[in-house]
């Protein structure tokens, strides 16, 4: 769904994916979940299209610009 670029906040992402807060951030660090978009100094969210892509095939998702350490 390329046209869906609403911004979802963490609660909506957790609800849609079924993941906990800590799992979302762990998966971001691993590069297996979309990174959030910074909206302001203390506000961020996820593009709905990125979450839809992840939901379509979570096992195959790879974030290209991940911060793997």
Buried (B, 14 or more C-beta within 10 A) or exposed (E): EEEEEEBBEBEBBBEBBEBEEEEBBEBBBBBBBBBBBEEEEEEBBBBBBBBBBBEEEEEEBEBEEBEEE
